Amino acid sequence: MRTFTALPLPFPLLLIASAVHAQTAAPATAPGTEPVTPTAPSATLERVEIRRTAPSDTVQRQQSTAAKTVVGREEIERMGDATVSEVLKRLPGVTLDGGRPGRGGNVRMRGLGSGYTQILLNGERMPYGMSLDALTPDQVERIEVTRGPTAETGAQAIAGTINIVLREAVRQRLNNVHLRLGHDNGLWTPDLSWTRADQQEAFSYNLSANLRSGRDSDHADVRTVETRLADGSTVLDEQRLTDEASRRQTLHAGGRMQWRLGAGETFALMPFVILSESRSQSTQTLQSLTPTAVPDYATADQAGTGRFALGRLNAQWQTRLDNGLRLELKAGGSLSRSAGDSVRNERDGSRAVLRRVDDERAGEDRGLSTGGKLSRTAADGAHLLSLGWEAEHNRRDETRTTLETSATGTRSLNGEVGDTLQARTLRTALWAQDEWTLTPQWSLQGGLRWEAIDTTSDAADGRISSSSRVLTPLFHAAWKPVEGGKDQVRLSLTRSYRAPTLTNLIARRSEATGTNLETNPDRAGNPQLQPELATGLDLAFEHYLSAGGVLSIGVFERRIDQLIRPQTTLETVGGVSRWVSRPQNIGDAVTRGVELEAKFRLSEVMTADAPPVELRANVSAFRSTVHSVSGPDNRLDRQPDWSANLGGDWRLRGLPLTLGASVNFTPGYAIRLSEQQRNTVDTRRVIDAYALWRFSPELQLRASVSNALPLDNVSSSTVTTATTQQVATSSNPSTTAWALRLEMKL
């Protein structure tokens, strides 16, 4: 928001204004009394505030040369979602994986898994240990989804980039309070959010806070059956039932404080804090359905606690220099600490303890980052040239102590599953980008980005070092067939990559829960991993409607080199053979897809008096091939055949009521991970709905239901060897969640 002081009006206008004021405001003169002499008009006027309105989501999308979707406040808060990931699942080509339907999960673009989608917070990488579920929709100003990498946002975006922009500079005064009460599986979850924004002369601020107390319960059923291929006889039939209850209390707070230092010069501080504490208890039953087989234990119980604290502060300075140059400098620091402990008791049929495992862990992460951008618009306005640099250093210190107590005594598992670890990562980048308006119909964006990542870790089992250097050229183009028209064609040619995570690189083994099997292996890292490199092509056509609607169709292809995939092998650990899964570079892959989107009001496609209904629909189809694995189903990990979303909103005429619903659907699919292993995932369908009643512009009540008509989350893993076949089937029930949210503007 910009504030201007109104200038004194010309004297004739002041005379007219004072005359009108005298006619309308002066009291009538009673007969026989002296008339009241009006006072002279004052030339001092009150300050007038002019608020700058940001371009609409659709306008920002249309003006961007790189294919980008912008999700603003209206769409973010529409369904009353509890987490940001629930908002993202309705976007074209975005799916959630790893969680129960309707309960969040890992965000995937174009069906590609973890690491292919770049997640940014205010344009920077999220701190270690922080997830999207740590953010509430009330803290978010907008979400920017870019289909391809750019030199400025980064090239670690084979599938694309999702940039979560927190509350920004003040455009209007806010003092909002949201009270939310959720109910899921018999458990209540209260939630309180507060947002405050104001401006005082050259200073403005935007603050938000969220306090939540959540409880959750879960049930898991895993059945593992192993048979001989020769005669079909059963070698192993084991069922593991787990019931877990957890409670988590969290506080999130953040904001932006901005000072206007002069013409074109601003300085901003952006603090962010997370405090979290959790407790969990679980019971497990391990049954052998094969008479001759004896399970490792009959029952197990586990209790644990966890604590997490994160503080982050970012600073940004922007100014104008001579010759039309603009300089932006930014720096930030973060500190997070986590701690947890757990006790697991494995018992026999008489409840006697066979094995006890005590685990304590503590971690600290420190991060420093800096960067800058120097940009200049050419005299003719056709070019916007930008040069930038980034440097980020992160250090992780982790201590883990694991003690095992059994009939043979107590022994430390440190060095096997516990250790003291120090890891350091340095990431540096240089980039250049030119946005060129060639003609009113053609706009181009070319960029070049160089990025280096150096990782070093020290642990009891030795020192690990890993380095990678990547140079990525990037090109985007947008063409309007008719100047000023509603149609637009986009083309992108890009080079992107996926770097191994710290967890992928560090060779520390974590034990599997339950019996160690080929379908239930231990997990460890691999310091020899190399980054995946991808060459990408995107082509899209967009048609914009009169009132902000859009119709689009796009195709894409990514050719991936040095694909990373977990491989399970037998390893000797402490003199015992155990199945261990480690990530490996296994070869090349290719993925292709088609994406269709439609978003419009009925009045844009029908008559002007059509019902006030807004519709949203998108369908994405994916195909992929991993060349080192024979078919069928040799696709990329956890990529479905297709996904679809359908939703709509209806503002009833004559009533302050809005109704809305959405359906998210991903069909079941199978994936062949190797010549021996094949996984399946069942259909995922999530139905959400809401009703919003506006009592006044300052008060409204939103009722929502998430995951109506729930489906269980079912998956399987099959490993086939020369003599046997082992099938592990997992099932998690899903439930319907209800919520009421009172939204107040104070």
C-alpha positions in Angstrom: 0.0 0.0 0.0 1.3 3.5 -0.9 0.3 6.5 1.2 0.0 9.9 -0.4 -0.7 13.3 1.3 -3.4 15.2 -0.7 -2.2 18.6 -2.1 -4.2 21.8 -1.3 -7.1 22.2 -3.8 -7.1 25.3 -6.1 -8.8 28.3 -4.4 -12.0 28.3 -6.6 -12.7 24.7 -5.8 -12.2 25.5 -2.1 -14.8 28.3 -2.4 -17.3 25.9 -4.1 -16.7 23.2 -1.5 -17.2 25.7 1.4 -20.4 27.0 -0.2 -21.8 23.5 -0.6 -20.8 22.8 3.0 -22.5 26.0 4.2 -25.7 25.0 2.4 -25.8 21.5 3.7 -24.2 21.8 7.2 -25.0 25.3 8.5 -28.0 25.5 10.9 -31.1 27.4 9.9 -31.4 31.0 11.3 -34.5 31.6 13.4 -36.5 34.8 12.8 -35.2 37.7 14.9 -31.8 36.2 15.5 -28.5 37.2 14.1 -27.2 34.9 11.3 -24.3 32.8 12.2 -21.1 33.9 10.4 -19.5 30.9 8.8 -15.9 30.3 9.5 -13.3 30.5 6.8 -12.6 27.2 5.1 -9.5 25.4 6.1 -6.9 24.5 3.5 -5.7 21.6 5.6 -7.2 18.3 4.3 -7.1 14.9 5.8 -4.6 12.4 4.4 -6.0 10.3 1.5 -4.9 6.7 1.2 -4.6 5.1 -2.2 -4.2 1.3 -2.1 -2.4 -0.4 -4.9 -4.3 -3.5 -6.1 -2.2 -6.4 -7.1 -2.9 -8.0 -10.5 -5.4 -10.9 -10.4 -4.1 -14.5 -10.4 -5.1 -14.9 -14.0 -3.4 -11.7 -15.1 -0.1 -12.7 -13.4 -0.3 -16.1 -15.2 -0.9 -14.5 -18.5 1.9 -12.0 -18.2 4.5 -14.5 -17.2 6.8 -15.8 -20.0 7.5 -19.0 -18.1 4.4 -21.2 -17.6 3.1 -20.3 -14.1 0.0 -20.7 -12.1 -0.8 -18.3 -9.3 -3.1 -19.3 -6.4 -4.3 -16.3 -4.4 -5.9 -15.8 -1.0 -9.5 -16.5 -2.3 -8.6 -20.0 -3.6 -6.3 -20.8 -0.7 -9.0 -20.3 2.0 -11.9 -21.5 -0.1 -12.2 -25.1 1.3 -11.1 -24.3 4.8 -8.1 -26.7 4.6 -6.0 -27.2 7.7 -2.7 -27.5 5.8 -1.1 -26.1 2.6 -0.6 -29.5 1.1 -4.4 -30.0 1.1 -4.7 -26.8 -1.0 -2.0 -28.0 -3.5 -3.7 -31.4 -4.2 -6.4 -29.6 -6.3 -3.9 -28.0 -8.7 -3.4 -29.4 -12.2 -0.8 -32.2 -12.2 -0.3 -32.1 -8.4 -0.8 -35.3 -6.4 -0.2 -36.3 -2.7 1.6 -39.5 -1.8 2.6 -41.2 1.4 -0.3 -40.2 3.6 -3.8 -41.4 4.2 -6.3 -39.9 1.8 -7.5 -36.5 3.0 -4.5 -36.3 5.5 -1.8 -34.6 3.5 1.3 -36.3 2.2 4.3 -35.7 0.0 3.6 -33.2 -2.8 4.4 -34.4 -6.3 4.1 -32.6 -9.6 3.4 -34.6 -12.8 3.5 -37.8 -10.7 7.2 -37.5 -10.0 8.4 -38.3 -6.5 10.4 -36.6 -3.8 13.2 -34.3 -5.0 11.7 -33.8 -8.5 9.5 -31.0 -7.2 11.3 -27.9 -5.9 9.6 -26.5 -2.8 10.5 -22.9 -1.9 9.5 -20.6 0.9 9.5 -16.9 -0.1 11.8 -17.9 -3.0 14.3 -19.8 -0.8 14.7 -23.4 0.1 12.9 -24.6 3.2 15.0 -25.2 6.3 16.0 -28.8 7.1 13.3 -30.6 9.1 10.5 -28.3 8.0 7.6 -29.6 6.0 4.7 -28.0 4.1 2.3 -29.4 6.8 4.0 -27.0 9.2 2.4 -24.1 7.4 -1.3 -23.2 7.7 -3.2 -21.5 4.8 -3.8 -18.4 7.0 0.0 -17.7 6.9 0.2 -17.8 3.1 -0.3 -14.8 0.7 -0.1 -16.8 -2.5 1.3 -20.0 -4.1 3.2 -19.8 -7.4 3.5 -23.0 -9.4 6.0 -23.0 -12.2 6.0 -25.8 -14.7 9.6 -25.6 -15.6 12.9 -24.4 -14.0 14.1 -20.8 -14.5 17.6 -19.4 -13.9 16.3 -17.2 -11.0 14.2 -19.8 -9.1 16.6 -22.7 -9.6 17.2 -25.7 -11.7 16.5 -28.4 -9.1 13.0 -28.6 -10.5 12.7 -31.5 -13.0 8.9 -31.6 -12.4 8.5 -27.9 -11.5 8.7 -25.4 -8.6 6.1 -24.6 -5.9 6.9 -21.3 -4.2 5.0 -20.6 -1.0 4.9 -16.9 -0.5 4.0 -15.9 3.1 2.2 -12.7 4.0 3.8 -9.8 2.2 3.8 -6.0 2.3 0.5 -4.4 3.5 -2.1 -3.8 0.9 -4.9 -3.3 3.4 -5.2 -3.1 7.2 -6.0 -6.5 8.7 -6.8 -7.8 12.2 -8.3 -11.2 11.5 -9.0 -14.0 14.0 -9.9 -17.5 12.8 -11.2 -20.1 15.3 -11.3 -23.7 14.0 -12.6 -26.9 15.6 -11.9 -30.1 13.7 -13.2 -33.7 14.4 -11.6 -36.8 13.0 -12.0 -40.4 14.0 -13.6 -39.4 17.4 -10.8 -36.9 18.2 -11.1 -33.1 18.5 -8.5 -30.7 17.1 -8.8 -27.0 18.1 -7.0 -24.4 16.1 -6.5 -20.6 16.5 -5.1 -18.3 13.8 -4.4 -14.5 14.0 -3.3 -12.1 11.3 -2.5 -8.5 11.9 -1.3 -5.9 9.2 -1.0 -2.2 9.3 1.1 0.7 8.0 2.4 3.8 9.8 4.0 6.3 7.4 7.1 4.7 6.0 6.8 1.5 8.2 4.5 -1.4 7.6 4.1 -4.8 9.2 2.3 -8.1 8.6 2.2 -10.6 11.5 0.5 -14.0 11.7 0.4 -16.8 14.3 -1.2 -20.1 14.6 -1.7 -22.3 17.6 -2.9 -25.9 17.2 -3.5 -28.9 19.4 -4.0 -32.1 17.4 -4.6 -35.7 18.1 -4.5 -38.6 15.7 -5.0 -42.3 15.7 -4.0 -44.8 13.1 -4.3 -48.5 12.4 -2.0 -50.4 10.0 -2.3 -54.0 8.8 0.6 -55.6 7.0 0.5 -59.2 5.9 3.5 -60.9 4.4 3.1 -64.2 2.5 6.0 -66.1 1.0 5.5 -69.2 -1.2 7.6 -71.6 -3.2 7.2 -71.3 -6.9 7.8 -75.0 -7.5 4.8 -76.3 -5.6 2.9 -73.3 -4.2 3.5 -74.3 -0.6 3.6 -71.6 2.0 7.0 -70.7 3.6 5.9 -67.7 5.6 2.6 -66.2 6.5 2.9 -63.3 8.9 0.5 -60.5 9.9 1.6 -57.4 11.8 -1.1 -55.2 13.3 -0.2 -51.8 14.6 -2.4 -49.3 16.5 -0.9 -45.9 17.2 -2.2 -42.8 19.1 -0.4 -39.5 19.0 -0.8 -35.9 20.2 1.0 -32.9 18.8 0.9 -29.2 20.0 2.4 -26.6 17.6 2.9 -22.9 17.5 3.8 -21.1 14.2 4.5 -17.4 14.0 5.9 -15.3 11.3 5.7 -11.9 9.7 7.2 -9.2 7.6 8.4 -5.7 8.8 9.2 -3.3 6.0 10.7 0.2 6.0 10.5 2.6 3.1 13.9 4.4 3.2 13.5 6.6 0.2 12.4 6.7 -3.4 12.7 3.1 -4.7 14.5 1.9 -1.5 13.1 -0.5 1.0 14.4 -2.8 3.8 12.5 -5.7 5.2 12.9 -8.3 8.0 11.0 -11.6 7.8 11.0 -13.7 11.0 9.5 -17.1 11.3 9.3 -19.5 14.3 8.0 -23.0 14.8 7.6 -24.8 18.2 6.3 -28.3 18.3 6.0 -31.1 20.9 4.5 -34.5 20.4 3.8 -37.8 22.2 2.9 -41.1 20.8 2.1 -44.6 21.9 1.7 -47.7 19.9 1.0 -51.4 20.3 1.8 -54.1 17.8 0.9 -57.7 17.3 3.0 -60.1 15.2 1.2 -63.3 14.3 2.5 -66.3 12.4 -0.2 -68.0 10.4 2.2 -70.8 9.4 2.1 -73.5 12.1 5.8 -74.4 11.8 7.0 -70.7 11.9 7.8 -68.9 15.1 7.6 -65.1 14.9 10.4 -62.9 16.4 8.0 -61.7 19.1 4.2 -61.9 19.8 3.5 -58.3 20.8 5.4 -55.0 21.1 4.6 -51.7 22.7 6.4 -48.4 22.1 6.2 -45.0 23.6 8.0 -41.9 22.4 8.2 -38.1 22.7 9.5 -35.5 20.2 10.4 -31.8 20.3 11.2 -29.5 17.5 12.0 -25.7 17.5 13.0 -23.6 14.5 13.8 -20.0 14.2 14.5 -18.2 10.9 15.2 -14.6 10.1 15.6 -13.2 6.6 16.5 -9.7 5.5 16.0 -8.0 2.1 17.2 -4.7 0.8 16.1 -3.2 -2.5 17.2 0.1 -4.0 17.5 1.9 -7.3 21.0 2.8 -8.6 22.1 5.1 -11.5 21.4 4.2 -15.1 18.2 2.4 -14.3 19.8 -0.4 -12.3 18.0 -2.1 -9.5 19.8 -3.9 -6.7 18.4 -6.5 -4.4 20.4 -8.0 -1.6 19.2 -10.7 0.8 20.6 -12.7 3.7 19.1 -15.1 6.2 19.9 -17.4 9.1 18.1 -20.3 10.6 18.5 -22.5 13.7 16.5 -25.6 14.5 16.8 -28.1 17.3 15.1 -31.5 17.5 15.1 -34.1 20.2 13.3 -37.4 20.8 13.3 -40.6 22.7 11.5 -43.9 22.5 11.3 -47.2 24.3 10.2 -50.3 22.5 9.5 -53.6 24.3 9.1 -56.8 22.3 7.3 -59.6 24.3 6.4 -63.2 24.0 3.0 -64.8 24.3 3.2 -64.6 28.2 4.0 -60.8 28.0 7.6 -61.4 29.1 10.1 -59.0 27.6 12.3 -60.6 25.0 14.0 -57.5 23.7 14.0 -53.8 24.7 15.4 -51.0 22.6 16.0 -47.6 24.1 16.6 -44.8 21.5 17.6 -41.2 22.2 18.4 -38.7 19.4 19.1 -35.0 19.3 19.9 -32.8 16.3 20.8 -29.2 15.6 20.8 -27.5 12.2 22.3 -24.2 11.4 21.9 -22.4 8.1 23.2 -19.2 6.6 22.3 -17.9 3.2 23.0 -14.8 1.1 22.2 -13.8 -2.4 21.6 -10.9 -4.6 20.2 -9.7 -7.9 21.2 -6.8 -10.2 18.7 -6.0 -12.9 18.2 -3.4 -15.5 15.4 -2.6 -18.0 16.6 -1.4 -21.4 15.8 2.1 -22.5 13.3 0.8 -25.0 11.7 -1.4 -22.3 12.2 -4.5 -24.5 14.8 -6.2 -22.2 14.9 -7.0 -18.5 18.4 -8.3 -17.9 19.2 -9.8 -14.4 22.3 -11.2 -12.9 22.3 -13.1 -9.6 24.2 -15.1 -7.1 23.4 -17.4 -4.2 25.4 -19.0 -1.4 24.0 -21.3 1.3 25.8 -23.1 4.1 24.1 -25.7 6.3 25.5 -27.7 9.2 23.8 -30.6 10.9 25.0 -32.1 14.2 23.2 -35.3 15.2 23.6 -37.6 18.1 21.8 -40.9 18.4 22.2 -43.5 21.2 20.6 -46.9 20.8 20.7 -49.6 23.5 19.4 -53.1 23.1 18.6 -55.3 26.1 17.8 -59.0 25.7 18.4 -62.3 27.4 22.1 -62.1 26.4 22.5 -58.7 28.1 22.7 -55.1 27.1 24.6 -53.9 24.1 25.0 -50.6 22.2 23.9 -50.5 18.6 25.9 -47.4 18.0 27.9 -47.8 14.8 25.1 -50.0 13.4 21.9 -47.9 13.8 23.2 -45.1 16.2 26.1 -42.7 15.9 27.3 -39.1 16.2 27.2 -37.3 12.9 28.4 -33.9 11.7 27.4 -33.0 8.1 28.1 -29.8 6.2 26.6 -28.7 2.9 27.7 -25.7 0.8 25.6 -24.6 -2.2 26.7 -21.8 -4.5 25.1 -20.6 -7.6 25.5 -17.9 -10.3 22.8 -17.1 -12.9 21.9 -14.7 -15.7 18.5 -14.2 -17.2 17.1 -12.0 -19.9 13.4 -11.3 -20.4 12.9 -10.0 -23.8 9.7 -8.5 -25.2 10.5 -9.0 -28.9 7.2 -7.7 -30.2 3.7 -7.2 -28.6 3.0 -10.8 -29.6 6.4 -12.4 -28.7 8.1 -12.6 -25.3 11.2 -14.6 -24.6 13.1 -15.6 -21.5 16.6 -17.1 -21.7 18.8 -18.0 -18.8 21.9 -19.8 -17.7 22.6 -21.2 -14.2 25.7 -22.7 -12.7 25.3 -24.5 -9.4 27.7 -26.4 -7.1 26.9 -28.5 -4.1 29.6 -29.8 -1.7 28.7 -32.2 1.1 30.9 -33.5 3.9 30.0 -35.6 6.8 32.0 -37.1 9.7 30.7 -40.2 11.6 32.1 -43.1 13.5 32.3 -45.2 10.3 34.4 -42.6 8.5 34.4 -39.3 6.5 32.1 -39.0 3.5 32.5 -36.4 0.8 30.4 -35.6 -2.2 30.5 -32.9 -4.8 28.5 -32.0 -7.9 28.7 -29.2 -10.5 25.8 -28.5 -12.9 25.4 -26.0 -15.7 21.9 -25.6 -17.0 20.7 -23.5 -20.0 17.0 -22.5 -19.9 14.7 -21.1 -22.5 11.0 -20.0 -22.4 8.8 -18.3 -25.0 5.2 -17.1 -25.1 3.4 -16.1 -28.4 0.1 -14.4 -28.8 -1.3 -15.2 -32.3 -3.3 -11.9 -32.2 -1.9 -8.8 -30.4 -4.0 -8.2 -27.3 -5.9 -11.4 -27.9 -7.0 -14.1 -25.5 -4.9 -16.9 -26.9 -1.4 -17.8 -26.0 1.1 -20.5 -26.9 4.0 -21.4 -24.6 7.3 -23.3 -25.3 10.0 -24.2 -22.9 13.4 -26.0 -23.5 15.2 -26.6 -20.2 18.0 -28.5 -18.5 17.4 -29.4 -14.9 18.6 -31.8 -12.2 17.9 -33.6 -9.0 20.6 -33.6 -6.3 20.9 -36.4 -3.8 19.6 -35.5 -0.4 21.7 -35.5 2.7 19.8 -38.6 3.8 20.5 -40.3 0.5 24.2 -39.7 0.9 24.9 -40.5 4.6 25.6 -44.2 5.0 23.7 -44.7 8.3 21.5 -47.8 8.6 18.0 -47.6 10.2 16.5 -50.9 11.3 13.2 -52.0 9.9 10.2 -52.4 12.3 9.3 -56.0 12.6 10.9 -58.9 10.8 13.8 -58.0 8.5 12.6 -59.2 5.0 13.3 -58.3 1.4 9.9 -56.5 1.4 10.7 -54.9 4.8 14.5 -54.0 4.6 16.7 -51.8 6.7 17.5 -48.5 5.0 20.8 -46.7 4.5 22.5 -44.0 2.3 25.0 -44.1 -0.5 27.8 -41.5 -0.6 28.6 -42.5 -4.2 25.4 -41.1 -5.6 25.5 -38.7 -8.6 22.8 -36.1 -9.4 20.1 -36.9 -11.9 20.2 -34.7 -15.1 17.1 -34.0 -17.2 16.4 -32.4 -20.5 12.9 -31.0 -20.8 10.4 -29.9 -23.4 7.1 -28.2 -22.6 4.4 -27.0 -25.0 1.1 -25.5 -24.0 -1.9 -23.5 -25.4 -4.0 -21.2 -23.2 -7.2 -19.4 -23.9 -8.3 -16.7 -21.5 -12.0 -15.9 -21.0 -13.5 -12.5 -20.3 -14.0 -12.7 -16.5 -10.7 -14.4 -15.5 -11.4 -17.9 -16.7 -8.9 -20.0 -18.6 -8.8 -23.1 -20.8 -5.4 -24.8 -21.4 -3.8 -27.9 -22.8 -0.1 -28.8 -22.4 2.3 -31.6 -23.1 5.7 -32.2 -21.6 8.7 -34.6 -21.8 11.7 -35.2 -19.5 14.7 -37.3 -20.4 16.5 -38.3 -17.2 20.1 -39.5 -16.9 21.5 -41.3 -13.8 18.1 -42.1 -12.3 18.3 -42.7 -8.5 16.3 -45.7 -7.2 16.5 -47.8 -4.0 18.0 -51.2 -4.4 17.7 -54.0 -1.8 20.5 -56.5 -1.2 21.8 -58.8 1.5 24.5 -57.2 3.7 26.5 -58.5 6.7 25.7 -56.4 9.7 27.4 -57.3 13.0 28.1 -60.8 11.7 24.4 -61.3 10.7 23.0 -61.1 7.1 20.2 -58.5 6.8 18.3 -57.0 3.9 19.4 -53.4 3.4 17.9 -50.9 0.9 20.3 -48.2 -0.5 19.7 -45.6 -3.3 21.7 -46.3 -6.5 22.1 -44.7 -9.9 20.5 -47.3 -12.2 20.4 -45.7 -15.7 18.2 -43.6 -17.8 14.4 -42.9 -17.9 11.9 -40.8 -19.9 8.5 -39.4 -18.8 5.8 -37.7 -20.9 2.4 -36.3 -20.1 -0.6 -34.3 -21.2 -2.3 -31.7 -18.9 -5.7 -30.2 -19.4 -7.2 -27.4 -17.3 -10.5 -25.5 -17.3 -11.5 -22.8 -14.9 -14.4 -20.5 -15.5 -17.7 -18.9 -14.4 -20.9 -20.2 -16.0 -21.7 -16.7 -17.2 -18.5 -16.8 -19.3 -19.7 -19.7 -21.4 -23.5 -19.2 -21.1 -25.7 -16.2 -20.9 -25.0 -13.3 -18.5 -28.0 -14.4 -16.3 -26.5 -17.9 -15.7 -26.4 -19.1 -12.1 -23.4 -17.7 -10.2 -21.4 -20.9 -10.3 -17.6 -21.2 -10.8 -16.2 -24.5 -12.1 -12.7 -26.0 -12.0 -11.5 -29.1 -13.6 -8.1 -30.6 -14.6 -6.9 -33.9 -15.9 -3.3 -35.1 -16.3 -2.1 -38.2 -17.9 1.5 -39.6 -17.5 3.7 -42.2 -19.1 7.2 -43.1 -18.2 9.8 -45.8 -18.9 12.9 -46.8 -16.9 15.2 -48.3 -19.5 17.2 -50.5 -17.1 14.1 -52.4 -16.0 12.1 -54.6 -18.4 8.3 -54.1 -18.7 5.5 -54.0 -18.2 5.0 -51.2 -15.6 8.6 -50.2 -15.7 7.6 -46.6 -14.9 9.1 -44.0 -12.5 8.5 -44.6 -8.8 4.9 -44.0 -7.7 3.9 -42.2 -10.9 0.2 -42.9 -11.6 -1.3 -43.3 -15.1 -3.4 -40.2 -14.6 -5.0 -37.9 -12.0 -8.1 -35.6 -12.1 -9.8 -32.9 -10.1 -13.3 -31.5 -10.4 -14.7 -28.7 -8.2 -17.2 -25.9 -8.2 -18.6 -23.1 -6.1 -22.2 -21.7 -6.0 -23.1 -18.4 -4.5 -26.8 -18.5 -3.8 -28.7 -15.4 -4.9 -30.8 -13.9 -2.1 -28.8 -15.6 0.6 -25.4 -14.9 2.1 -24.4 -18.6 1.5 -21.8 -20.1 -0.7 -21.6 -23.9 -1.3 -18.7 -25.7 -2.8 -17.2 -29.2 -3.4 -14.2 -30.9 -5.0 -13.2 -34.4 -6.0 -9.6 -35.5 -6.3 -9.1 -38.9 -8.0 -5.9 -40.9 -8.7 -6.5 -44.5 -10.0 -4.6 -47.5 -8.8 -1.4 -48.5 -10.6 1.5 -50.9 -10.6 5.3 -50.2 -10.7 8.1 -52.6 -11.5 11.1 -51.4 -9.5 13.5 -54.1 -10.6 13.5 -57.4 -12.3 12.5 -59.0 -8.9 10.3 -56.3 -7.2 6.9 -55.0 -8.2 4.7 -52.6 -6.2 1.0 -51.7 -6.4 -1.0 -48.8 -5.1 -4.8 -48.8 -4.8 -7.1 -46.0 -6.0 -7.0 -42.8 -4.1 -10.2 -40.6 -4.0 -10.8 -37.6 -1.8 -14.2 -35.8 -1.7 -14.2 -32.4 0.1 -17.1 -29.9 0.5 -17.9 -26.7 2.4 -20.6 -24.2 3.2 -19.9 -20.6 4.0 -22.4 -18.3 5.6 -21.6 -14.6 5.7 -23.3 -12.9 8.7 -21.6 -9.6 7.8 -18.5 -8.4 6.0 -16.7 -8.8 9.3 -18.1 -12.2 10.4 -18.6 -15.5 8.6 -18.8 -19.2 9.5 -17.4 -22.0 7.3 -18.3 -25.7 7.7 -16.3 -28.2 5.9 -16.0 -32.0 5.4 -12.8 -33.6 4.1 -12.5 -37.1 2.7 -16.2 -37.9 2.5 -17.0 -41.5 1.5 -13.4 -42.5 2.5 -11.4 -45.3 0.9 -8.7 -47.3 2.7 -5.1 -46.8 1.7 -3.9 -50.1 0.3 -0.6 -51.0 -1.3 1.6 -54.1 -1.9 5.2 -55.0 -2.6 6.1 -58.3 -4.4 9.6 -59.8 -4.6 10.1 -62.8 -6.9 13.3 -64.8 -6.8 14.3 -68.0 -8.6 12.5 -70.2 -6.1 10.1 -68.0 -4.0 7.7 -65.2 -4.2 7.1 -62.8 -1.2 4.1 -60.5 -1.1 3.6 -57.8 1.6 0.2 -56.1 1.6 -0.4 -52.9 3.7 -3.7 -51.5 4.6 -4.6 -48.3 6.5 -8.2 -47.3 7.1 -9.2 -43.7 6.2 -11.7 -41.6 7.9 -13.9 -38.5 7.3 -12.9 -35.2 9.0 -15.3 -32.4 9.9 -14.5 -28.8 10.8 -16.1 -25.5 11.8 -14.2 -22.3 11.3 -15.4 -18.9 12.6 -13.7 -16.1 10.6 -13.7 -12.6 12.2 -12.3 -9.3 11.0 -11.8 -7.1 14.1 
